[in-house]
Amino acid sequence: MMTDNREQVIHNDLIRTAPHVISFGQLWRREWQVKQQGAVQWLYPLVLFLVIITLFPLAVGSEPQLLQRLGVAAVWIAALLSLVMGVEGLFKPALDNGTLAQLVVAKASLPLWVLIRLVIHWIFSSGIVAVLSLLAVPLFQLSWFETGILMASIIVGSPMLLMLSAVASSLTLSLKNGAVLVPLIALPMQLPVLIFATGAVDLFATGLNGLPILALLLAGSIISVLVMPWVIAQTLKMAWLN
């Protein structure tokens, strides 16, 4: 609740200072302030990621070959779960505290606002998770080469995962228990990304060329970033009107 209030104050100030046109820079600064002030919320998914990849070797044992075989999948599953967990509060607070209504009334570009909010969320979630994936070297005894490819797969694949999760989050805003439905809607759509990403790392590990798969993931992420903010913006506007 305190985070929602701080977000409302920040956006109230934005509307007052720029009632006619709200620029990219203004939206970026305000959303960055909101994210920094809600540090506890975005730290939870990162802690979940660390817990999963730390406990996984303890659960399957210390056999090197087994850890190496399961390491890539374990890191990707942890990254996927932490990302889905973090999207719960992407748009709900903005709808509840009136921020979304103020942006609509001020005729701000909702797709631009959605894109900025998602980019900042990606930096504080998947961006940090990609760096934390380096822990796969000591935990799963992966080589630095495999871990580098793993990090690259998270960087190119996670934007598409985030966009799909954001769509699911926006679709469930008007539902009472919508947060419970977000993983149920998002995960089936995200499974192909998980399969392709882990398959690309495995191809590199066996000496084959996994670049086409990484390029496919990158293309999917670029298309998602270009298209999904418009879809999410329209969904948010319908949720506000209802």
C-alpha positions in Angstrom: 0.0 0.0 0.0 2.8 2.4 0.8 4.5 1.7 -2.5 1.2 2.3 -4.3 0.9 5.7 -2.5 4.4 6.7 -3.5 3.7 5.7 -7.1 0.6 7.8 -7.1 2.5 10.9 -5.7 5.2 10.5 -8.3 2.7 10.3 -11.1 0.6 13.2 -9.7 3.7 15.3 -9.8 4.3 14.2 -13.4 0.8 15.2 -14.5 1.0 18.6 -12.8 4.3 19.4 -14.4 3.4 18.3 -17.9 -0.4 18.5 -18.4 -0.3 18.7 -22.2 2.5 16.4 -23.4 4.5 13.9 -21.4 7.8 13.0 -22.9 9.7 9.8 -23.0 12.3 11.2 -20.6 9.7 12.3 -18.0 8.0 8.9 -18.1 11.3 7.1 -17.8 12.5 9.2 -14.8 9.2 8.7 -13.0 9.0 5.0 -13.6 12.7 4.7 -12.5 11.8 6.4 -9.2 8.9 4.2 -8.6 11.0 1.1 -9.2 13.8 2.3 -6.9 11.3 3.1 -4.1 9.7 -0.4 -4.4 13.0 -2.2 -3.9 11.4 -4.9 -1.7 8.9 -6.0 -4.4 11.5 -6.6 -7.1 14.0 -8.2 -4.7 11.6 -11.1 -4.0 11.8 -12.7 -7.5 15.6 -12.4 -7.3 15.7 -14.2 -3.9 13.4 -16.9 -5.4 15.8 -17.4 -8.3 18.8 -17.7 -5.9 16.9 -20.1 -3.6 16.0 -22.4 -6.5 19.4 -22.6 -8.1 21.0 -23.0 -4.7 18.7 -25.8 -3.5 18.7 -27.7 -6.8 22.2 -29.1 -6.4 21.4 -30.2 -2.9 18.3 -32.0 -4.1 19.8 -33.9 -7.0 23.2 -34.7 -5.4 26.8 -33.7 -6.2 27.5 -35.9 -9.1 29.3 -33.6 -11.6 27.9 -35.2 -14.8 24.3 -35.0 -13.5 24.7 -31.4 -12.4 26.1 -30.4 -15.8 23.3 -32.1 -17.6 20.6 -30.5 -15.5 22.2 -27.1 -14.8 21.0 -25.2 -17.9 17.4 -26.3 -17.4 17.5 -25.6 -13.7 18.7 -22.0 -14.2 16.2 -21.4 -16.9 13.3 -22.8 -14.9 14.4 -20.6 -11.9 14.6 -17.6 -14.2 11.1 -18.3 -15.7 9.5 -18.7 -12.3 11.1 -15.6 -10.9 9.9 -13.6 -13.9 6.3 -14.8 -13.6 6.3 -14.1 -9.9 7.5 -10.5 -10.5 4.8 -9.5 -12.9 2.0 -9.6 -10.4 2.4 -5.9 -9.5 3.2 -4.5 -12.9 -0.2 -2.8 -13.6 -2.5 -3.6 -10.7 -1.2 -0.8 -8.4 -1.4 1.8 -11.3 -5.0 0.8 -11.8 -5.9 0.9 -8.1 -4.3 4.1 -7.1 -5.5 6.1 -10.1 -2.2 6.4 -12.0 -3.6 4.7 -15.1 -6.6 7.0 -15.1 -4.4 10.1 -14.8 -2.3 9.0 -17.7 -5.4 8.4 -19.8 -6.9 11.8 -18.9 -3.6 13.5 -19.6 -3.6 11.9 -23.0 -0.2 10.3 -22.4 0.9 7.5 -24.7 -0.1 4.4 -22.9 1.9 2.1 -25.2 5.0 4.2 -24.5 4.3 4.1 -20.7 3.8 0.3 -20.9 7.0 -0.1 -22.8 9.0 2.0 -20.4 7.6 0.2 -17.4 8.4 -3.2 -18.9 11.9 -2.2 -19.9 12.7 -1.0 -16.4 11.1 -4.1 -14.9 13.3 -6.2 -17.2 16.4 -4.4 -16.1 15.6 -5.1 -12.4 14.5 -8.7 -13.0 15.8 -10.6 -16.0 18.8 -8.3 -16.5 20.0 -9.1 -13.0 19.1 -12.8 -13.3 21.3 -13.0 -16.4 24.2 -11.8 -14.4 23.3 -14.1 -11.5 23.3 -17.0 -13.9 27.1 -16.9 -13.6 26.6 -18.8 -10.4 26.0 -21.9 -12.6 29.8 -22.2 -12.8 30.3 -23.2 -9.2 26.9 -24.6 -8.5 26.5 -26.9 -11.6 30.1 -27.0 -12.7 29.3 -25.7 -16.1 32.1 -24.3 -18.2 32.5 -20.6 -18.7 31.6 -21.0 -22.3 28.3 -22.8 -21.6 27.5 -20.3 -18.9 28.1 -17.4 -21.3 25.8 -19.0 -23.8 23.3 -19.5 -21.0 23.5 -15.8 -20.1 23.1 -14.8 -23.7 20.0 -17.1 -24.1 18.4 -15.4 -21.0 19.1 -12.0 -22.4 17.6 -12.7 -25.8 14.7 -14.8 -24.6 13.5 -13.1 -21.5 12.0 -10.0 -23.2 9.5 -12.3 -25.0 8.8 -14.1 -21.7 8.2 -10.7 -20.0 5.8 -9.5 -22.7 3.8 -12.7 -22.5 3.6 -12.5 -18.7 2.6 -8.8 -19.0 -0.2 -9.7 -21.4 -1.5 -12.3 -18.9 -1.2 -9.8 -16.1 -3.2 -7.1 -18.0 -5.9 -9.6 -18.9 -6.6 -10.5 -15.3 -6.6 -7.0 -13.8 -10.4 -6.9 -13.4 -10.6 -10.3 -11.8 -10.7 -10.7 -8.0 -8.0 -13.4 -7.9 -6.3 -12.5 -11.1 -2.8 -12.9 -9.7 -3.4 -16.6 -9.3 -4.4 -16.9 -13.0 -1.3 -15.1 -14.4 1.0 -18.1 -14.2 -1.7 -20.4 -15.6 -2.1 -18.2 -18.6 1.5 -17.2 -19.2 3.4 -20.5 -18.6 1.9 -22.5 -21.5 2.8 -19.7 -23.9 6.3 -19.5 -22.4 7.2 -23.1 -22.5 8.4 -23.0 -26.2 10.8 -20.2 -25.3 12.2 -22.4 -22.5 12.6 -25.4 -24.7 14.3 -23.4 -27.5 16.6 -21.6 -25.1 17.8 -24.7 -23.3 18.2 -26.5 -26.6 20.4 -23.8 -28.0 22.8 -24.0 -25.0 22.8 -27.8 -25.4 23.8 -27.5 -29.0 26.7 -25.2 -28.2 27.8 -27.6 -25.4 28.0 -30.5 -27.9 29.9 -28.5 -30.5 27.0 -27.7 -32.8 25.7 -24.4 -34.0 23.0 -23.0 -31.8 23.1 -19.4 -33.3 20.0 -19.9 -35.5 17.9 -20.7 -32.3 19.3 -17.7 -30.5 18.5 -15.6 -33.5 15.0 -16.9 -33.6 14.6 -16.1 -29.9 16.0 -12.6 -30.5 13.6 -12.0 -33.4 10.7 -13.1 -31.3 11.7 -10.8 -28.5 12.0 -7.8 -30.9 8.6 -8.5 -32.4 7.1 -8.8 -28.9 8.6 -5.5 -27.8 7.3 -3.8 -30.9 3.8 -5.3 -30.8 2.8 -6.3 -27.2 2.9 -2.8 -25.6 0.1 -1.7 -27.9 -2.0 -4.8 -27.0 -1.3 -4.4 -23.3 -2.2 -0.6 -23.5 -5.6 -1.4 -25.1 -6.3 -4.1 -22.5 -5.4 -1.7 -19.7 -7.7 1.0 -21.1 -10.6 -1.5 -21.2 -9.9 -2.6 -17.7 -9.9 1.1 -16.6 -13.2 1.7 -18.4 -14.8 -1.3 -16.7 
